[in-house]
């Protein structure tokens, strides 16, 4: 088993890594290029503007104020003094819930640690099994604190089993209480905000398909039949990647058509031409305007066919 020195080295590496991440977070937080990442809610509400606006080019990406690098950890005492309601108002509900994860860890592991130190450690040490083993057996002082120091078939194992049940019960109880509190926080947060459509919208999939009907009609009939009092409307979601590619290609062809038409308007005595081959380097030479018009007609036909073949994925179901 690991020695005290091994545990100390592991603890040092973890603590050093935690401080390194904390410093990286604090230093990246004061850089103008990351401002929208760290303060998105303030930008949405209009309470903050870009700190790099109006400065030089380097100042838009890097904080050039040397004084801020000596006070970049001042936000920590302020954050610790804020109440839960102030954190929600300042940074949002997600931030408050994230901070509660740390308090939940303390509520779970501090009592477990105290109970283990007061009961399990004396039980393991007082058994003394490892003292009577052969001297050539490799062991450390940490082994004397573990369950390996308990004699086989000893009644002390029942203490371990009882504490395992106690620890499990305590963890489940704390998780239940925390989930109940977070759920109440979320309900209060939603109740305090202006009503929005997304609060009454859910995504549904795998709705039974009715033979002879489209996917949209099947969803419509399903909810009108099973939820007539709460159903409002639904919006289908399709996988239209192929259709989107054709639309982008049509836009490019339209740009080339407009370009050649403008070119012909400036020089009406000469119609623009091009080769039909790769990048216009070889192939049959054709009239550019007529060529792009034909390409547009052909693409319009493919676009209509692709629009009819869109793959249905899910529906957004609105209720009240």
N, C-alpha and C positions, 0 to 999 in steps of 0.2 A: 504494500500500500504506500501511498505518497507520504513523504516526511513533512515536517513543519516547514522546512526550507523550500520544498516543492510547492506547498500551498502558498507560502509567502511570495514566491516568484510569480505564481499564477495570479495572485491578487494584485501584485504590483503591475503586471502587464494589463490586466483588466481596468484598473484604476487609471493608468496612464492613457489607455485607449479612450476611456470615457472623457477625460480632460481634453484629449486631442480633438474629439468630435465636438465637444462643447466650444472650444476655441474656434474651430472651423465654422460652426454655426454662427457664433457671435461676429466673426470677421466677415463672413459672407453676407450677414444681415445688414451691414452698414455700407455695402457697395451699391451704387446707383443702379447697376444693371440687374440686380436681384430684388429691387424694391417692390416690384409688382408681385413677385413670388411670395415675399414675406408679409405684405400688407394688401392682399387682394380685396378684402372687405372695405378698407378705407378708400380704395380707388373706386369701387362700385358706388359707395355712398357719396363720393365727391369730397371726402374729408382730407384727401391727400393727393398731391400732384407729383409728377416725376421730379426728383431732386437734381437730375442731370440736365433739365431743360434750361436752355439759355447759356450753359457753360461751354468750355472748350471741348474738343473732341475726346480727349482722354478723360475728362471729368464726367462724361456721360457713362463711363464704364467703371472707373476706379474712383474711390473716395480719396480726394487729395487734401482733406482737412485733417491735419496731424493730430489735433486735439481729440478727435473722436476715437482714435486708437488707444487713448489712455482711459477712456470712459466707456468702452464698448460693452462692459459687463454691468453697467448701471441698471439695465432693464430687469436683472434678476431679483434684487430686493423689491422692486416695484411690483413684479409679477407675484411674488410670494405674499404681498400684503393685500392683493386684490381679492374680493369676494367672488363667489361663483357667479353671481348675477353680473358683476362687473366684467368678468372674463368673457361671459357669453356676449355681452354688449360690445366688448372691445375686439374680440377675436372670433366669436361665433361659437355655436354649440359644440362643434367637433373638437375644438381646443379644450373646452371644459371637460368633455368626456375623456379626452386623451389624458388630461392631468389626473382625472379620477382613477386611471389605471395604476398610477404610482401609489396613490393613497390606498387603493385596494390591495396592492402588493404588501404594503406595510401592515394593513389590518390582518392579512392572512399569515404572513411569515413571522412577524414579531411575536405573537402569542405562541406559535408553533415552536419557534426557537427557544423561547423562555421555558416552555414545558419540556422540551427535549433536554435542555441543560439541567433542569431540576430533577427530572425523573430518569430519562434514558441513560445519561452519562453515568450517574451513580450506579444504576443497575448493571451496566456493562463493565465498569471498572471493578466493582466489588466481586464479580464472579471469578476473575483471576485465572481463567483457563490457560491463557497464553504463558503464564509464569511457569507452568509445569511441563511445557513442551520441550522438545530437544533444543539445545542451544544453537545448533547449526541452522535452525529454521530462521529465515530472514523475516524480520518484522520490525516495526517502528513503534514509537510511543502512541501514534495515532491509532494503531491497531487495537490498543488496549481500551480505547474509547468506543470501539465499534461493536457490532453484534457478534463478530467473530470471537470475542473474548467470553461469550456465554457458553456454558457447558452444554453438550448435546442432551436433548430430552429434559432440559431444565424448565422449571415452572416460570422462570423469568421471561420465556418466550411469550407467555400470555400477556405480559405487560406490553411487549412490543405490538402484539396483535390488537390489544385494547386501544393503544395510542394511535395505531393506524386507522381504526374505525373513528376515533375521536377527531383526528386530523381531517379525515375525509368528510365527516359530518360538518366540521367547522368551515371547510373550504366551500362545500355546497351551500351552506347557509349564507356565507358572505357573498357568494356569487348570486344567489337568489335575491338578497337584499340590494345588492348593487344594480342588478338588472332592473329591479322594480323602481329604484331611484332614477336610473337613467331613462327608463320609459316614461316616468312622470315628468322628468325634465324636458323630454322631447315633446310631450303633449302640451305642456305649458308654453314651450317655445313656439309651437305651431299655432296655439290659440292666441298668442300675443301678436301674431303677424297678420297682415292683410290676406284675405282669402285669395288663393290663386288656383288656377285650373289643375296644376300638377299635384295639388294636395288631394284631389279627388280622381286621380288617374292611376291605373295600374296596367302592367303589361301582361297579356295573356297569350299562351301558346297551346298548341295541340287541341284546339277546339274541334269537336267532331265535324267532319265534312259531310254535307248533304249532297247526295248524288244529283247531278243535273244542275247544281248551283255553283256559283263562283265562291272563292274563299271569303270574300267580303260579305256576300249574302248569307253564307253559312254562319258566320260570326254574328251577324245582325239577327238572324232568326233564333240562334241559340240563346242570346241574352234577352231578347224580347219575350221568349217563352219562359225562361227560368228566372229572370230578374226583371219583371215588367215594371216594378215600382221604383227601382233605383237606376235603371239603365237610361243614359242620356244619349251617348253617341260613341262611335268608335272610329279609329283611324288605322288603316292597314299599313304595315311596314313591309317593304319589298327589298329583295336583293337585286338592285338595278345597276350593278357594276358594268355589265355589257352595254346597257342603254346609255350610261354616263360616258363611256368611252366613245360611243358613236356621236353623242352630242358634242364632245370636245373636238372630235374630228370634223364635224360639220362646221363648227365655229372657225377652225383653221381654214377650211375650204372657202368659207364665206369671206374671210379676210383676204385670201388670195384673189378671189373674184372681185372684191371691191378695189383691190390694188390695181388689177389689170384694167378694170373699167375706168378708173381715174387716169391711168396711163394713156388709155385710148382717147379719153376726152381732151387731154392735153395735146395729143398728136393724132388727130382724126385721120390723117393721110396714111397712117401705118398702123395696122392692127397688131397687137402683141401676139407673139407665137412662142412655143416652147416644145421641147422634146418630151415624149411620154415615158421615156426610160427612167432609170434610177437617178434621182436628184436632177433630172432634166439634162443629163450629160449625153445620152444617146437615145435612140428609138425614133419612131415616126414623129415628124414635126407637125403640130396641130395648132389651131387657133386657141389661145389661152382662155379667152372668155367663154367660147363654146365648150371647151374641155371642162372647165370648172362648173359650168351650168349642168352638163351631163353628170358629172360626179355628184353634184348636189342632189339631183333628182334620184339617182341610184341610192344615195345615202339616206334620203328621206324615206324611201321605201323600206330599207333595212331598219331604220329607226322605228317606224311604225310597227314592224313585225317584232322587234325586240321589246317594244313597250308592252305588247300583248303577252309576251312570254316571260314577264318579270316573275321571279320566284317569291311566293308569299312566305314571310318569316313569322310575323306575330302581329298583334293588334294592340293599340292603346285603348283601353276601355274606361270611359268616363262615367261616374256615378254621382249620386247625391244622397 
